């Protein structure tokens, strides 16, 4: 039998350090490293389409380290950013601390995580703990991780991604209950649940050997 044991979450949304340049700005958070599978240029394009249609004062904030071995994706992101009409509404933050990251999750109006592929997708879990709506890709592990608590769209379809932004930010079709989301995370992604899962697998393995 195959048993799924999910990683335990250590993100508690309580250790906070404000990012001062964003203290008074409404912003969308893209918690992604610069890798091609993260689809950052696609999210930039969808953000630009959204800004062309709606005059909301919104900033797009991209966090995550530039991976030297993947720097082609970083260059592609900068090229796409340079071509954007709304490039002044995009901020790239590198070297963000754990405390600053928790603050960003809590203060963002939306977590934007429409990637091509994820092995797990911790930002979805961290979004739910923070009570912040999240848009994620509808392929890979993301729908399994977020279940009904996230909004999903095709990462290859820019128009669909833009429509999801509108559903959350304009039409208010997606509202996240922080209490329900936190309860879901605690029951599924806690360190206790992870430890209990491994213990059950070990006990089952021992039983089969005897």
VMD Tcl script that draws the C-alpha trace (Angstrom):
set ca {
  {0.00 0.00 0.00}
  {1.10 3.57 -0.77}
  {0.68 6.05 2.09}
  {0.98 9.80 1.71}
  {2.84 11.57 4.49}
  {2.83 15.34 4.07}
  {5.69 17.53 5.34}
  {5.11 19.29 8.64}
  {4.66 23.04 8.52}
  {6.82 25.34 10.71}
  {5.29 28.62 9.51}
  {3.21 30.18 12.29}
  {2.50 33.70 11.05}
  {3.58 35.17 14.39}
  {7.25 36.09 13.96}
  {6.93 39.33 12.03}
  {9.24 42.01 10.72}
  {7.69 44.68 8.47}
  {9.15 45.41 5.04}
  {9.08 49.18 5.39}
  {8.91 50.03 1.70}
  {5.62 48.11 1.53}
  {4.12 49.21 4.83}
  {1.44 51.39 3.22}
  {1.08 49.73 -0.19}
  {-1.49 47.09 -1.17}
  {0.48 44.32 -2.86}
  {0.28 40.89 -4.46}
  {2.99 38.47 -3.30}
  {4.81 36.09 -5.65}
  {6.86 33.85 -3.29}
  {9.01 32.22 -5.98}
  {12.66 31.60 -6.69}
  {13.87 32.40 -10.19}
  {13.42 29.09 -11.97}
  {11.64 28.46 -15.26}
  {9.11 26.13 -13.67}
  {7.93 29.02 -11.47}
  {6.35 30.81 -14.45}
  {7.21 34.29 -13.20}
  {7.14 35.85 -16.72}
  {3.65 34.39 -17.20}
  {2.43 35.90 -13.94}
  {3.99 39.24 -14.91}
  {2.10 39.17 -18.19}
  {-1.19 38.36 -16.43}
  {-0.57 41.15 -13.92}
  {0.03 43.58 -16.78}
  {-3.21 42.52 -18.49}
  {-5.03 43.01 -15.20}
  {-3.56 46.50 -14.73}
  {-4.54 47.46 -18.29}
  {-8.18 46.68 -17.47}
  {-8.36 47.91 -13.87}
  {-6.88 51.05 -12.34}
  {-6.18 49.54 -8.92}
  {-3.16 50.84 -7.02}
  {-1.44 47.48 -6.65}
  {2.19 46.44 -6.48}
  {3.48 43.00 -7.47}
  {6.21 41.81 -5.10}
  {8.49 38.93 -6.13}
  {10.60 37.29 -3.44}
  {13.10 34.48 -3.53}
  {16.78 34.09 -4.16}
  {18.32 34.16 -7.59}
  {19.66 30.65 -8.13}
  {22.99 31.02 -9.92}
  {22.57 27.68 -11.72}
  {19.15 28.85 -12.97}
  {20.06 32.44 -13.80}
  {18.60 32.15 -17.30}
  {15.16 32.36 -15.67}
  {16.28 35.46 -13.77}
  {17.41 37.13 -17.00}
  {14.13 36.17 -18.67}
  {12.22 37.75 -15.78}
  {14.22 40.99 -16.05}
  {13.68 41.08 -19.82}
  {9.93 40.64 -19.39}
  {9.90 43.27 -16.67}
  {11.78 45.75 -18.85}
  {9.15 45.32 -21.58}
  {6.22 45.93 -19.24}
  {4.19 49.11 -19.31}
  {3.67 48.80 -15.55}
  {7.22 47.87 -14.57}
  {7.23 50.55 -11.86}
  {4.49 48.55 -10.10}
  {6.76 45.51 -9.71}
  {9.31 45.08 -6.91}
  {11.88 42.27 -6.66}
  {12.99 41.58 -3.08}
  {16.01 39.35 -2.53}
  {17.45 38.28 0.79}
  {14.11 38.40 2.62}
  {14.32 37.09 6.19}
  {11.96 34.49 7.65}
  {10.31 37.17 9.80}
  {9.86 39.50 6.82}
  {8.41 36.65 4.78}
  {5.77 35.95 7.40}
  {4.87 39.65 7.43}
  {4.56 39.65 3.63}
  {2.21 36.65 3.71}
  {-0.02 38.32 6.29}
  {-0.14 41.75 4.65}
  {-0.53 40.70 0.99}
  {-3.97 41.01 -0.59}
  {-3.23 37.86 -2.58}
  {-0.59 35.13 -2.95}
  {0.15 34.59 -6.66}
  {1.64 31.13 -7.24}
  {0.65 29.94 -10.71}
  {3.64 27.70 -11.37}
  {4.14 25.00 -13.99}
  {5.20 22.34 -11.52}
  {5.60 21.84 -7.76}
  {6.75 18.77 -5.87}
  {4.85 20.04 -2.84}
  {4.15 23.78 -2.75}
  {4.74 25.15 0.76}
  {3.62 28.69 -0.20}
  {0.06 27.39 -0.52}
  {0.16 26.07 3.05}
  {1.75 29.29 4.30}
  {-0.93 31.33 2.54}
  {-3.70 29.37 4.23}
  {-2.12 29.78 7.67}
  {-1.93 33.54 7.04}
  {-5.55 33.70 5.92}
  {-4.51 35.23 2.60}
  {-6.23 34.15 -0.64}
  {-4.02 32.18 -3.01}
  {-4.14 31.54 -6.76}
  {-2.12 28.49 -7.81}
  {-1.51 26.37 -10.89}
  {-4.02 23.61 -11.60}
  {-1.37 21.01 -12.46}
  {1.21 19.18 -10.39}
  {0.74 18.90 -6.63}
  {-0.94 22.26 -5.99}
  {-4.61 21.14 -6.16}
  {-3.79 18.23 -3.84}
  {-2.14 20.59 -1.34}
  {-4.70 23.38 -1.24}
  {-7.86 21.36 -1.92}
  {-10.92 23.69 -1.93}
  {-9.11 26.45 -0.07}
  {-7.25 27.84 -3.11}
  {-8.24 29.09 -6.54}
  {-6.60 27.28 -9.48}
  {-5.94 28.15 -13.11}
  {-3.98 26.87 -16.09}
  {-0.41 28.27 -15.90}
  {-0.15 28.11 -19.70}
  {-3.25 30.29 -20.23}
  {-2.52 33.96 -19.50}
  {-6.13 35.02 -20.06}
  {-7.32 32.46 -17.52}
  {-4.74 33.65 -14.99}
  {-5.90 37.23 -15.52}
  {-9.52 36.15 -15.04}
  {-8.56 34.53 -11.72}
  {-7.00 37.80 -10.60}
  {-10.27 39.53 -11.45}
  {-12.30 36.90 -9.60}
  {-10.34 37.57 -6.41}
  {-9.61 41.29 -6.60}
  {-12.57 42.71 -8.54}
  {-15.53 40.33 -8.37}
  {-14.72 39.05 -4.86}
  {-15.82 35.54 -5.85}
  {-13.22 33.87 -3.68}
  {-13.24 34.55 0.05}
  {-10.97 32.61 2.39}
  {-12.03 31.78 5.96}
  {-8.85 32.02 8.02}
  {-10.30 29.83 10.78}
  {-11.31 27.04 8.39}
  {-8.03 27.26 6.46}
  {-5.93 27.14 9.64}
  {-7.91 24.15 10.89}
  {-7.34 22.39 7.56}
  {-3.58 23.03 7.72}
  {-3.33 21.89 11.35}
  {-5.13 18.63 10.62}
  {-3.05 17.85 7.53}
  {0.36 19.54 7.59}
  {1.42 19.76 11.23}
  {4.70 18.32 12.52}
  {2.63 16.07 14.76}
  {0.74 14.65 11.79}
  {3.99 14.06 9.92}
  {5.56 12.27 12.91}
  {2.46 10.18 13.47}
  {2.42 9.19 9.79}
  {6.03 8.01 9.82}
  {5.43 6.10 13.06}
  {2.47 4.26 11.55}
  {4.50 3.31 8.47}
  {7.33 2.04 10.70}
  {4.94 0.02 12.86}
  {3.30 -1.47 9.76}
  {6.70 -2.39 8.34}
  {7.65 -4.06 11.61}
  {4.37 -5.98 11.66}
  {4.93 -7.27 8.12}
  {8.42 -8.51 9.04}
  {7.16 -10.66 11.90}
}
mol new
graphics top color blue
foreach p $ca { graphics top sphere $p radius 0.5 }
foreach p [lrange $ca 0 end-1] q [lrange $ca 1 end] { graphics top cylinder $p $q radius 0.2 }
display resetview
